[in-house]
Amino acid sequence: LFVEKLMGKGDRLAIGGGMAFTFVVAQGHKVGKSLVEADRVQLAREIRAKAKAKGIEVHLPVDVVVAERFDAQAAHKIVGLANIPADWMGLDIGPATIKEFSAAIASSGTILWNGPMGVFEMPAFDAGTKAIAHAIAKLKGTAIVGGGGSASARKRFACEPTVTDVTPAGGPRLD
């Protein structure tokens, strides 16, 4: 898991996108029909424990944009993380999470961004990724973008000039 490679390389992790729901389930919460890697729930618990032991802050979404189905035209709404309806799925981070993640980015010296915050290819679910891309673009320090999704989002939201390094490799870049 990409997050494992980050342990010891920073003091803060912000986990959004589909990966976040595996971590949320690892904490004992329900996430409706959101993407969850069931075979990695225990690993997510272990990563949280390692992060805590090393003093690494872990930021998870506090609110999400949920939809009835994976469709650009689907009915959607913003809910607190603990209030995801059983038959809906999380497709983006919500405004409170955007604010929290953006503040974490603003106070960082170096950012490694790997993966969008939601289904940014659909306008109804692109606000989180767009906001994070712009927060990274304002960073006074170093920004490294890994992974094809992040690179595509950065380009789509016109955040290219401020990034120090871009690689489609994502996790392997840390090796």
C-alpha angles and dihedrals in degrees: 000000000000093000091061090061090056095059108113093012097087145009100237139042126193110193118194137146122051093328091065094067092059088055091046091052088049087061090056100258128132118238103186112225094337120137111277129171097217092189090059101049093099090047089053089054090051092049091051090050092049091048091051091049090051094045093247115154113230116202118196127177116281093191135018142193107244130192136194090238142355096276134114090231097046121124108260141179142173117257137170113261092253092053104060106140113241093241098043131080134221112243104165142010116265131238097268090052091047089055093048095045092045091053090050090051093047091055094048130097096203130023128194109193117194117169138003123274093235145341093314092172088074114065093219089061104035102087095091096050091043093051093047092048089053093045089054090046089058093050112123091205133055124312122193119186118203128181132040095259093055092045091050092048092048090053094044093052094044097245098131105111097059098053118100099203137005128195132169088213100081109174096019088059089074094060 
